[in-house]
Amino acid sequence: MEQLYGYVPRELVTFVLVTLFSLLIGLSQRRISLKREGETTLFGTDRTFTFIGILGYLLYILDPTDMRLFMGGGAVLGLLLGLNYYVKQSQFHVFGVTTIIIALITYCMAPIVATQPSWFYVMVVVTVLLLTELKHTFTEFAQRMKNDEMITLAKFLAISGIILPMLPHKNLLPDVNLTPYSIWLATVVVSGISYLSYLLKRYVFHESGTLVSGIIGGLYSSTATISVLARKSRKASEQEATDYVAAMLLAISMMFLRFMILILIFSREIFLSIYPYLLTMAVVAAIVAWFIHSRQKRSNDQPVEAEEDDSSNPLEFKVALIFAVLFVVFTFLTHYTLVYAGTGGLNLLSFVSGFSDITPFILNLLQNTGSVAALIITACSMQAIISNIMVNMFYALFFAGKGSKLRPWILGGFGVVIACNLVLLLFFYI
């Protein structure tokens, strides 16, 4: 926008922009007034807001240095708006001040356009238009919120913005790379990704199907998601059966992407060496899931059942405490395994870690990049993931039941993913 000043007078460009932006804001108010046909308490709409913007521009350019005229005009406009609000409040019992605030913002458009870069005043106009139009969306969002939703948000802000910066970076033990800050940082990062998946599940994909549940659940915990899906599959019809296995494999696919994000946050060096493997396996798991999903024979008359709301709060204290304890345990196991058993013992530990939550183990490896070679960390991370997928397969078989019609699909789907993992791991070692 600034390039126009070399061809067109600056004052003309500013006037046109102020008029245009004021008209757009006024039109948004006109749209609201059309929804409230017969209401007599509106301050104004398109022409009123356009003239407010033009008035602000005229008073600003007449005294751009001291801005006495602009401030005086703003005071008069504020007085008129105050009188309008008083009448609405006293006679019509209407207490909203949104229109008044938008009118004051429109009045200030002239100095904003004249003194600020184009991205800033466009951002202001876009924000005003969006917030004006999204009123009903915000109302529906608030109605769907749980009673303790703001407390959950406050918890996350507290653990990430208050507790984390206050923790010391000093090692708890002289020879062990373990600090209160590193423990809590890992907890905050994992909790943040879990909280994001919780919000997506509850507010964006609230009425989602089985496949979407697998995708979103994989961001939080693939093991928990697979266990829940396997239990639900017991009540599934024959036509829905393959969808549950496909959703489990999509959860595995999202697990690879989740570890890509975590590794990128904690170690770019490890990320550059492992991301081709993780990305390839995420695609392989998704392709196998799609293949199994495509085997399903659907009936056009089959009703779609609403999914139960099984989303739980990922920021519960016990969840964070369990993760922190596991992180500390794996820190000591990793340290003393390296001291007494070397890298061979660490390789064995990576497979054993798959029987529990592997996230603390992998994050602990990433924070010990100074004492462990990058290739060893990459290999151990891959081995832990393979071990965890095997455990998830047994969880799926167990919770689905002995006579489940999903057993061949589970064995086949997970078997293909595990085999591809082993081939890539072998290729990595070679």
Salt bridges, closest charged atoms under 4 A:
GLU39 OE2 - ARG36 NH1 3.85
ASP46 OD1 - ARG30 NH2 3.11
ASP66 OD2 - ARG68 NH1 3.01
GLU133 OE1 - ARG31 NH1 2.55
GLU149 OE1 - ARG202 NE 3.92
ASP243 OD1 - HIS293 ND1 2.41
GLU307 OE1 - LYS201 NZ 3.14
GLU307 OE2 - LYS232 NZ 3.60
ASP309 OD2 - ARG202 NH1 2.82
ASP310 OD2 - LYS232 NZ 3.34
